[in-house]
Amino acid sequence: MTVPFIPAKLAKAILFLRGEQDGTRWLSELPATLDRYQQAWGLRLEAISDGGAMSACALGTAADGSPIVLKVPVDAAAGQLEAELLRYWAPTGAVPAVLNQDPDTGVMVMERILPGDTAWPRNGIDDARRYGDLLTRLNAPNPNTPPSLKPMDEVIEMRLDWARERFTNPDHQHPKAQLDAAREVFSQLRDTLDRTQARVLHADLQAKNVLNDSNASYAIDPMGAVGDPNAEAALWIAIQDGPTSITQRINQLADHPLLDASRLAAWTFVLAIAEYRRYLPASARRIEEYLHTDHPPAHRTDPY
């Protein structure tokens, strides 16, 4: 059997993530790894996706002709947790099914969502409705026991730490007052969270990790955490580059039964600052407009 060509974009991302020496070794072993699982699980691989940096995703078919994705994670533990989360959410119908897995390496084969278009939010309120439906399905009654997960607070704090590092670069600088304000609001949100109402979260449910078929949206690449679903939705609201403003997105999701309008707005303020990247002009302009004119007055500082 042969294996597909490794796209240059994926190779570059892996080398950046793992470093030249380790990344080169991992990439050199990838063809043999793909072939081993292709033969063991009776797959036919056709192409490797050029997206991502944490794994190699090979597209193909199973022995019965059904479309599949063979996923080889860069980090075995992350792959194992991802498979656990997908199996946990399997009863909800909101994620692709895990068809096979090597528990030692985290390599798994999943059903492939078709057409599997990334759910870039560029269609106004219809995007919010689809996203809201996905939130509802992910949080449907579930008989499964979730894996052990870290608090969502830790994920948000990590994003704020990344922002602080990023903002030290003169090309990507952000006013310090804004980051301090975000940390203050974050602290208030963390202190007022009712832990008994915490939910199992995807923890990175932004557009790039949502796929569409003709009828619905599906979550992929979960990080996993436990916490406030408003933080989950706020990340999707903050990380966009379409024409719909941040305030419009907050209003579109504010009445969702899983969400609270005031906490959703506050989490969005925190994550808009944490995810500000000047080198992404469309996203940056959208965040600047929100921080300058639209966000709650109690959080306003006057950065621009």
Buried (B, 14 or more C-beta within 10 A) or exposed (E): EEBBEBBEEBBEBBBEBBEEEEBBEBBEEBBEBBBBBBEEBEBEBEEBBBEBBBBBBBBBBBEEEEBBBBBBBBBBEBBBBBBBBBBBBBEBEBBBEBBBBBEEBBBBBBBBBEEBEEBBBEBBEEBBBBBBBBBBBBBEEBEEEBBEBBBBBEBBBEBBEEBBEBBEEEEBEBBEEBBEBBBEBBEEBBEEBEEEEBBBBBBBBBBBBBBBEEEBBBBBBBBBBBBBBBBBBBBBBBBBBBEBBBBBBBBBBBEBEBBBBEBBBBBBBBBBBBBBBBEBEEBBEBBBBBBEEBBEEEBBBEBE
